[in-house]
Amino acid sequence: MSTATLGQATHTLTLISQQELTMEQMTILHGGYLTDLLRGVKGGAMPPREEFRKSLGLGPLEFEIMVDYAMTFEEMVAAGRYDWRNPDITAGRFPLKGAGRKKLTGGQLVHFNRVISSDDAEKELDKMGLRPGTSDELLAFGATFSDVQRQFPIVALGGEHHVLSLLRHVAERRLHLSDRDYDWREVCRFLAFPK
């Protein structure tokens, strides 16, 4: 059995560097977590990646959701159990555009890691073979994966003039409304699906 190469080790250090951890966070990592992780990998005791991510409170890499168009817009919002919702988020502003039940697979939360406009984010998604998620799909995502928005804002660019996003404010989960001509912060993730 061959051992890891210098290139692989360098890549691991690069990944750690890209996280921009604080000194306190690095101290925590060096306090045994990194050693435990390496021993788990070496001993073959690592759970499947999706299970591991879930144990850390991280969202799925790829996911599937079911959008149930038998529900009204208000029922879709209620299914998300948000602590707060912008009062201008209404069925009139976001009419449902489907029928029956629609299963979507291959969903992703795309992170550009920079401030980006809605138009530029859509162009980047297009280059990746993805389309922006719609408001209906964001509501289904929020109901299915309710805690993911506690990690970072999630944006659905599929609206024409207004955009829905899932945010966290202190401990609250919020359903937020923005204009499409907004510049999104570098922490945002964009709901997307294969074309």
C-alpha atoms as one frame of an Amber mdcrd trajectory, in Angstrom:
protein
   0.000   0.000   0.000   1.458   3.356  -1.014   1.418   6.387   1.272   0.085
   9.861   0.564   2.165  12.011  -1.754   3.652  15.395  -0.957   1.212  16.891
  -3.484  -1.777  15.417  -1.621  -0.441  16.700   1.709   0.073  20.160   0.191
  -3.484  20.094  -1.162  -4.789  19.254   2.343  -2.919  22.257   3.777  -4.369
  24.435   1.005  -7.910  23.291   1.908  -7.281  24.168   5.557  -5.883  27.564
   4.541  -8.930  28.312   2.367 -11.195  28.004   5.421  -9.492  31.097   6.918
  -9.744  29.721  10.452  -9.038  31.945  13.416  -6.232  31.063  15.833  -8.866
  29.829  18.296 -10.408  27.565  15.646  -6.980  26.195  14.685  -6.315  25.476
  18.371  -9.567  23.497  18.511  -8.600  21.581  15.351  -5.187  20.770  16.808
  -6.784  19.819  20.146  -7.393  16.277  18.931 -10.077  16.636  16.279  -7.629
  16.424  13.386  -5.867  13.416  14.941  -9.215  11.644  15.487 -10.274  12.348
  11.906  -7.003  11.006  10.499  -7.210   7.867  12.660 -10.802   7.326  11.592
  -9.845   7.557   7.922  -6.854   5.253   8.387  -8.879   2.703  10.356 -11.728
   2.688   7.849 -14.177   3.890  10.511 -15.482   6.925   8.645 -19.244   7.041
   7.982 -20.516   7.915   4.483 -19.771  11.554   3.673 -23.413  12.704   3.713
 -23.844  11.144   7.179 -20.612  12.784   8.377 -21.704  16.197   7.062 -25.092
  15.804   8.773 -23.371  15.039  12.101 -21.502  18.357  11.746 -24.698  20.280
  10.999 -23.699  20.855   7.356 -26.080  20.682   4.442 -26.027  17.945   1.846
 -23.643  18.140  -1.121 -26.368  17.105  -3.522 -29.930  16.638  -2.462 -33.388
  15.845  -3.674 -36.602  17.573  -2.744 -40.271  17.056  -3.453 -42.278  20.122
  -4.462 -45.948  19.461  -3.733 -48.099  21.709  -5.906 -51.238  20.321  -4.270
 -50.297  22.709  -1.450 -51.167  26.386  -1.588 -48.409  28.976  -1.368 -49.383
  29.675   2.250 -49.195  25.959   3.085 -45.727  25.766   1.512 -44.567  28.687
   3.661 -46.160  27.172   6.784 -44.395  23.836   6.129 -41.067  25.640   6.603
 -41.978  26.669  10.187 -40.089  29.964   9.899 -39.716  32.167  12.956 -40.211
  35.278  10.818 -41.327  36.037   7.293 -41.331  39.272   5.334 -45.024  40.303
   5.123 -44.593  41.172   1.426 -44.001  37.494   0.596 -47.408  36.613  -0.831
 -48.968  34.192  -3.295 -49.722  37.162  -5.567 -46.048  38.057  -5.765 -44.892
  34.428  -6.072 -47.552  32.464  -7.982 -47.014  28.696  -8.032 -45.922  27.405
 -11.441 -46.478  23.681 -11.296 -48.968  20.892 -10.772 -48.939  17.598  -8.909
 -45.811  16.482  -7.089 -42.427  17.182  -8.635 -39.312  15.335  -7.450 -36.063
  17.208  -8.106 -32.703  15.462  -7.861 -29.134  16.691  -8.150 -29.854  19.897
  -6.232 -26.877  21.932  -5.068 -26.108  24.930  -2.902 -23.522  26.763  -4.986
 -21.020  28.979  -3.184 -19.156  31.574  -5.264 -17.232  32.870  -2.223 -17.380
  36.486  -3.415 -19.832  39.359  -3.624 -21.879  38.703  -6.760 -24.881  40.212
  -8.523 -27.958  38.140  -9.366 -27.176  38.359 -13.100 -23.546  37.289 -12.667
 -24.558  34.417 -10.375 -27.025  33.196 -13.018 -24.321  33.371 -15.707 -21.951
  31.335 -13.509 -24.648  28.748 -12.795 -25.335  28.500 -16.529 -21.638  27.761
 -17.197 -21.903  24.946 -14.620 -24.907  23.411 -16.407 -27.234  24.519 -13.624
 -30.355  26.652 -13.417 -31.366  28.806 -10.454 -33.884  27.404  -8.004 -37.363
  28.946  -7.939 -39.303  30.296  -4.981 -41.428  27.097  -4.896 -38.276  24.989
  -4.769 -36.725  27.155  -2.054 -39.831  26.711   0.098 -39.630  22.927  -0.370
 -35.914  23.025   0.481 -36.568  25.066   3.634 -39.229  22.618   4.798 -37.040
  19.572   4.055 -33.653  20.846   5.285 -34.757  23.323   7.935 -31.447  23.764
   9.763 -29.184  24.391   6.750 -30.035  28.108   6.666 -28.540  28.429  10.146
 -25.137  27.884   8.494 -25.420  30.436   5.652 -28.001  32.395   3.609 -29.632
  30.437   0.763 -30.907  32.323  -2.284 -33.372  31.299  -5.027 -32.743  33.484
  -8.062 -35.620  32.007 -10.090 -37.911  35.013  -9.522 -38.470  37.765 -12.081
 -38.390  40.954  -9.986 -38.034  39.703  -6.435 -35.939  36.977  -4.857 -36.634
  34.780  -1.849 -33.877  33.740   0.512 -33.548  31.756   3.717 -31.600  33.556
   6.433 -30.645  33.215  10.069 -30.944  36.064  12.560 -29.475  35.066  15.923
 -31.381  31.784  16.515 -34.319  32.610  14.221 -34.921  31.101  10.808 -36.227
  33.774   8.446 -37.875  33.863   5.033 -36.569  37.030   3.407 -37.460  39.096
   0.329 -34.985  41.071  -1.803 -34.995  42.900  -5.115 -33.337  41.041  -7.979
 -30.766  43.803  -8.513 -29.134  43.014  -5.166 -25.429  42.239  -4.747 -25.177
  39.064  -2.654 -22.585  38.713   0.103 -19.766  36.189  -0.241 -21.306  33.885
   2.392 -24.465  33.246   0.313 -25.272  29.917  -1.303 -27.472  29.702  -4.391
 -30.091  27.001  -4.777 -29.550  25.337  -8.157 -30.582  22.268 -10.130 -29.308
  20.592 -13.310 -30.807  22.041 -16.491
